[in-house]
Amino acid sequence: MPSSAFTLHTSFSPILSLYKGILLDQYGVIHNGSEALFRAVECIDEMRSQGKRMCILSNTSSPAKAALQRLPKYGLAEDTFNGIVTSGEEAAKYVREHHQNSKALWLTWRTSDKQQPAKFMDHCGKIEVASSVDDADFILLHGSECWRKCGAAGQVDEVDLNFMYSEDYSIVDELLKESISKSLPLICANPDLIVNLPGGIEANMPGKIASRYERMGGRVTQFGKPHPSHFLACLDELGVDPDACVHVGDSIEHDVAGANAANIDSVFVLGGIHARELGLEPTRPDAPGGISSDDEDKDSESQTAISKGELENRLSAFFEKKGIWPTHVVPSLALS
């Protein structure tokens, strides 16, 4: 575990010269799911021009190739990074190795421009979609939006879980309790608990369902951060030693805790998932995080950054409460 003496920076610039390899989270650091965040592309371009070895390390349930194919949407070429490790890729690999020729109770996302659940299932190999808990051999927790099941005519039907935006466990619990009675193992392709979407919307993620099943006594296998094996996989892709590498992320429990477990330095991004918890503004495409939101009477144009001393005190209390300390702290992935 690193020292509690973290360094608070006003930008990412001072960190660039310290490391050869840089691991980057996606959501809350590079983009918000719709657009690139404040000056993130500029910062990544500078990393590349300086010859930094870069790898995306993401808890997205998408396979690595699908995640790379979405990069141009955010102004980044697919070949910008030297590697990518996603929890979805690692989960699919595990299913191919351990659950071939079996049936999955499939909790996933609705099909959209961002989510292609059928492609993920194809990536899992020879797996059939179960029609019910009784018909299933294991739970494949790919997303938290719907239950995809095999219909009577062989088609795949979608049942809304009514969970992602409401955290209503009524439908989820019914499925989990039935699964417990059958001792079905659960494989989670995304261990995140929540995500901040554009417009200030908070969505509940698969990690919450996995944790609930585990508390019920279910057997759960999760992939992604904070498991150190995923950080080490990035180092292998980059060919960089741990002491020459840093991980940049916005989740204290997933990004920073995982980097600590892998003995890698970390950069905690203030404007991400914990921004509101810290009394700050999340990073937007047009503005960095780190703006005080304590005064409800101030409009967005008149708000100013809180003092460094106040922010350091606030962060120290936050890290102490979590029992997790980063190496560096920045408002956002921006050079200035």
MOVEN-V381016 format. One record per pair of residues at least 24 apart in sequence whose ideal C-beta (glycine too) atoms are under 7 Angstrom apart, sorted by the first residue. I is the first residue (numbers start at 1). GAP is how many residues later the second one is. D is the distance in whole Angstrom. If there is no record, write none. Layout:
I:GAP:D
I:GAP:D
This chain:
1:259:6
1:324:7
2:258:6
2:323:5
2:325:6
4:315:7
4:321:5
6:319:6
6:320:5
6:321:6
6:322:7
6:323:6
7:321:5
8:300:6
8:303:7
8:304:6
8:307:7
8:321:5
9:319:6
9:320:7
9:321:5
11:319:7
11:323:6
11:324:6
11:325:5
12:31:6
12:318:5
12:321:6
12:322:6
12:323:6
13:322:5
13:323:7
15:231:7
15:252:6
15:313:6
16:31:7
16:34:6
19:225:6
19:226:6
19:227:5
20:32:7
20:33:6
20:220:6
20:224:4
20:225:7
21:32:4
21:217:5
21:219:3
21:223:6
21:224:4
22:25:6
22:30:5
22:32:5
22:224:6
22:226:7
23:32:5
23:34:5
23:208:7
23:211:5
23:222:7
23:224:4
23:225:7
24:30:6
24:32:6
24:33:7
24:224:5
25:32:6
25:33:6
25:223:6
25:224:4
25:225:6
25:230:6
26:30:6
26:32:4
26:34:7
27:168:6
28:168:7
28:222:4
28:241:7
28:244:3
28:245:5
29:219:6
29:220:6
29:221:6
29:240:5
29:243:6
29:304:5
30:44:7
30:303:7
31:43:5
32:166:5
33:81:7
33:164:6
33:165:7
34:164:5
35:39:7
35:250:4
36:38:4
36:39:5
36:249:6
37:246:5
37:248:6
37:295:6
37:296:7
38:245:5
38:246:6
38:247:6
38:248:7
38:249:6
38:250:5
38:294:5
38:296:6
39:295:4
39:296:7
40:293:4
40:294:7
41:33:7
41:34:5
41:35:6
42:293:6
43:290:5
43:291:6
43:292:5
44:32:7
44:36:6
46:289:6
48:32:6
53:29:5
53:185:4
53:187:5
54:27:5
54:28:6
55:26:6
55:27:6
55:28:4
55:29:6
55:30:7
55:179:4
55:182:5
55:183:5
56:25:5
56:28:4
57:28:5
57:168:7
57:173:6
57:174:7
57:177:5
57:190:7
58:28:5
59:28:5
59:131:5
59:132:6
59:133:5
59:165:4
59:166:6
59:195:6
60:26:5
60:27:7
60:28:6
60:130:7
61:26:6
61:27:4
61:59:7
61:81:5
61:82:6
61:128:4
61:129:4
61:145:7
62:24:6
62:26:5
62:58:7
63:25:5
63:26:5
63:29:6
63:56:7
63:57:6
63:60:5
64:25:4
66:50:6
66:53:6
82:155:7
82:156:6
83:151:6
83:154:3
83:155:6
85:145:6
85:148:5
85:149:5
85:152:7
87:102:6
87:103:6
87:104:7
87:136:4
87:137:3
88:32:6
88:101:5
88:102:7
90:133:4
90:140:7
91:96:6
91:98:4
91:132:4
92:28:7
92:31:4
92:32:5
94:93:7
94:127:7
94:129:7
95:29:4
95:30:7
95:32:6
95:45:7
95:92:6
96:28:6
96:29:4
99:28:7
99:38:7
99:39:6
100:25:5
100:26:5
101:25:5
102:25:7
102:35:4
102:36:7
103:25:5
103:27:4
103:32:6
103:33:5
103:34:5
104:25:6
104:26:6
104:32:6
104:34:6
104:36:4
105:25:5
105:28:6
105:31:4
105:34:5
105:35:7
105:70:7
105:74:7
105:79:7
106:34:5
106:36:7
106:42:5
107:32:7
107:34:5
107:35:7
107:36:6
107:37:7
107:40:6
107:54:7
107:102:7
108:34:4
108:35:4
108:37:7
108:38:6
108:40:5
109:34:4
109:36:5
110:35:5
110:36:6
110:48:7
115:28:7
117:25:6
117:26:7
117:31:7
129:27:6
133:42:6
133:45:4
133:46:5
133:49:6
136:48:6
138:46:6
138:47:5
138:49:6
139:40:6
139:45:5
139:47:4
139:48:7
140:47:6
141:45:6
141:46:7
141:47:4
141:48:7
141:65:5
141:68:6
141:69:6
142:47:5
143:63:6
144:60:6
144:61:6
144:62:5
144:65:6
147:28:7
163:41:6
164:39:5
164:40:6
165:38:6
167:37:5
169:43:7
172:37:6
176:36:7
176:37:5
176:40:6
176:42:7
179:39:7
180:36:5
180:37:6
180:38:6
185:34:5
185:36:7
186:24:6
186:27:5
186:32:6
186:33:7
186:34:5
187:34:5
188:32:6
188:34:4
188:35:7
189:34:6
190:34:6
191:31:5
191:33:5
192:62:7
194:79:7
196:77:6
196:86:6
225:29:4
225:30:6
225:33:4
226:27:7
226:28:5
226:31:4
226:32:3
226:35:6
227:31:7
228:30:6
228:33:4
228:34:4
231:27:6
231:28:6
231:31:4
231:33:6
232:30:6
248:85:6
250:24:7
252:70:5
252:72:5
256:68:5
256:70:5
257:67:5
260:64:7
265:62:4
266:60:4
266:61:5
267:59:7
267:60:7
267:61:4
267:63:6
268:58:4
268:61:5
269:61:6
269:63:6
269:64:6
270:59:6
270:60:7
270:61:5
271:60:6
271:61:5
278:36:6
278:40:6
279:35:7
283:49:4
288:43:5
288:44:4
288:46:6
289:42:5
289:43:5
290:41:3
